[in-house]
Amino acid sequence: MSTLWNHYHTPKTIDEALKLLTDYGGQARIIAGGTDLLVDMRAGQHPAHEALIDITAIPEMSAIYRQEDRIYIGAGVTHTQIVRSAELQAHARCLVESCGVVGGPQVRNVATLGGNVAHALPAGDGTVSLVALAAEAEVIQAGERRWLPIGDLYLGPGKSLVDSTRDLLIQFRLRATGAREATAFSRIMRPQGVALPILGCAVWVRLDDTLTHYDSARVCIAPTGPTPERATEIEQALAGKPATAETIQQVILIAMEALHPRTSKYRATAEYRKEMIGVLLERTLSAAVTRAKGG
Ligand SMILES: Cc1cc2nc3c(=O)[nH]c(=O)nc-3n(C[C@H](O)[C@H](O)[C@H](O)COP(=O)(O)OP(=O)(O)OC[C@H]3O[C@@H](n4cnc5c(N)ncnc54)[C@H](O)[C@@H]3O)c2cc1C
């Protein structure tokens, strides 16, 4: 194993982690749960690193907390922590549902939301919900600490704006759902072992004062392209429409025109995946509307 890295550091503060990254001058890499990184390193998809810098002992990056109407989630927070968070269960349900299906319990106990995002795959389950929640990510690049819309971090499959040999993803923030608002996530996956998802879908909806019509909606269905993106055609089609089963059937037709999932031997045929867009939208929109009505 010494061929893959020579030194392993466990800094206790963000400053300490940044100093290590600077001192190694691009020869070290951030590690969190290691469930993507170690698999990739063993498969030879990364050059050997002089050092790994483990961020999981930095308290500021391992907390979930609320400030006014925003919820903050450290990049080093595990999927299990997210699933168990009462705050997220009540006000960001889709994230709890998506992190709850990542791998099995052993993976969820160590794998982090930051790792899911920095790995930059368009179908990362945590990612899909963060996009529908219009979350923002706080990053440190070249000494500058700034907040970016979550979508800005995705440059292509496996390509992140965050260079994990120099930059640090610190935390995420999102608006807690309020009255008449709710979210939901659902995923279609082959049942066997470590397979790739056929499609995942997260939605956020806000109903009008009478709870009968959509005021607005956000939808992310992935993977349907190289990066996880909002399905704006669906969002526009929902705004102002009655919150009924008929509307869902109408937007399914729009979604099937607008989205073009590809045939993939690891997922399914394009035709099957397109059909599944309808199944996922029906499940997630119905659940979110029921929740927004207080159900
Ligand atoms: C058996 C198995 C099943 C899985 N199932 C799923 C699944 O169902 N759904 C799913 O989405 N994923 C799945 N994964 C992938 C993986 O578990 C997740 O993507 C996980 O969230 C990665 O987090 P991590 O903490 O392990 O990241 P790591 O492997 O530690 O890191 C991943 C990448 O992010 C970088 N990085 C991590 N944290 C930071 C940070 N704070 N700042 C800068 N860079 C950082 C690392 O350098 C590395 O490049 C599975 C993996 C395994 C092994």
The ligand as an ORCA input file, in Angstrom:
! r2SCAN-3c Opt
* xyz 0 1
  C     -19.811     -0.298     -2.261
  C     -20.061      1.137     -2.652
  C     -21.355      1.540     -2.922
  C     -21.608      2.870     -3.299
  N     -22.905      3.234     -3.550
  C     -23.167      4.512     -3.896
  C     -24.512      4.932     -4.144
  O     -25.472      4.147     -4.045
  N     -24.724      6.238     -4.490
  C     -23.708      7.144     -4.593
  O     -23.957      8.308     -4.894
  N     -22.416      6.771     -4.349
  C     -22.125      5.491     -4.016
  N     -20.831      5.102     -3.783
  C     -19.760      6.095     -3.960
  C     -19.307      6.801     -2.655
  O     -19.579      6.050     -1.507
  C     -19.948      8.196     -2.485
  O     -19.730      8.994     -3.619
  C     -19.415      8.895     -1.225
  O     -20.271      9.945     -0.860
  C     -17.998      9.416     -1.389
  O     -17.609     10.036     -0.176
  P     -16.221      9.733      0.548
  O     -16.227     10.526      1.803
  O     -15.980      8.275      0.683
  O     -15.220     10.371     -0.534
  P     -13.666     10.026     -0.748
  O     -13.559      8.719     -1.446
  O     -12.892     10.232      0.496
  O     -13.297     11.216     -1.770
  C     -13.886     11.278     -3.054
  C     -13.212     12.427     -3.832
  O     -13.542     13.675     -3.244
  C     -12.360     14.353     -2.782
  N     -12.760     14.999     -1.523
  C     -13.436     14.413     -0.498
  N     -13.750     15.327      0.442
  C     -13.264     16.516     -0.003
  C     -13.291     17.849      0.525
  N     -13.904     18.155      1.686
  N     -12.668     18.842     -0.183
  C     -12.065     18.559     -1.366
  N     -12.038     17.319     -1.933
  C     -12.637     16.310     -1.253
  C     -11.278     13.281     -2.676
  O      -9.977     13.792     -2.868
  C     -11.683     12.354     -3.820
  O     -11.224     12.876     -5.045
  C     -20.535      3.797     -3.406
  C     -19.221      3.371     -3.113
  C     -18.978      2.063     -2.743
  C     -17.581      1.640     -2.444
*
